[in-house]
């Protein structure tokens, strides 16, 4: 085994034993991408695409939060005081 292969194997061993395993699709895709990124130029592109998709999702949610906060500021209170005799 060459020195770079030994280092990569040691990093993978460290990664698998010191981080919690997550089975969500995003983590699975990230792990798959991490393993194959160095072996394939196509995987490097997929990795960048994954980052861009997540940045897009973040922007979408940020905009939704701002919109919801503005709506809350503009709306009248839903509760009104009723006097009882």
C-alpha positions in Angstrom: 0.0 0.0 0.0 1.4 3.4 -1.0 1.8 6.2 1.6 -1.1 8.3 0.2 -3.4 5.2 0.3 -2.3 4.5 3.8 -3.1 8.1 4.9 -6.5 8.0 3.2 -7.3 4.7 4.9 -6.3 6.1 8.2 -8.4 9.2 7.7 -11.4 7.0 6.8 -10.9 4.9 9.9 -10.7 8.0 12.0 -13.8 9.5 10.3 -15.9 6.3 10.9 -14.9 5.8 14.5 -15.0 9.4 15.8 -18.2 10.7 14.2 -21.8 9.6 14.7 -23.2 7.7 11.8 -26.2 9.4 10.2 -28.4 7.5 7.8 -30.1 10.5 6.2 -29.9 10.8 2.4 -27.8 14.0 2.6 -25.2 12.3 4.8 -25.2 9.2 2.7 -24.6 11.3 -0.4 -21.9 13.3 1.3 -20.1 10.2 2.4 -20.4 8.6 -1.0 -19.2 11.8 -2.6 -16.3 12.1 -0.2 -15.0 8.5 -1.0 -15.2 8.9 -4.7 -14.4 12.6 -5.2 -10.7 11.9 -5.5 -11.2 9.0 -7.9 -13.5 10.7 -10.3 -13.8 14.2 -11.8 -17.5 13.6 -12.2 -17.9 13.1 -8.4 -16.1 16.4 -7.8 -18.8 18.1 -9.9 -21.6 16.2 -8.0 -20.1 17.4 -4.7 -20.1 21.0 -5.8 -23.7 20.5 -7.1 -24.7 19.2 -3.7 -23.2 22.3 -2.0 -25.1 24.5 -4.4 -28.4 22.7 -3.8 -28.0 23.1 0.0 -27.1 26.8 -0.4 -30.2 27.2 -2.5 -32.3 25.5 0.2 -30.8 27.8 2.9 -31.6 30.9 0.8 -35.2 29.6 0.3 -35.7 29.0 4.1 -34.1 32.4 5.0 -36.5 34.2 2.7 -39.4 32.2 4.1 -38.4 33.2 7.7 -38.1 36.9 6.7 -41.5 36.8 5.0 -43.2 35.1 8.0 -41.6 37.6 10.4 -42.9 40.5 8.4 -46.4 39.0 8.2 -46.3 38.6 12.0 -45.4 42.3 12.5 -48.1 43.5 10.1 -51.0 41.4 11.4 -53.4 42.6 14.0 -53.6 40.7 17.2 -56.0 37.7 16.9 -57.0 37.9 20.5 -59.4 40.7 21.6 -60.5 41.5 25.1 -64.2 40.8 25.7 -65.8 42.4 28.7 -68.1 40.2 30.7 -70.9 41.7 32.8 
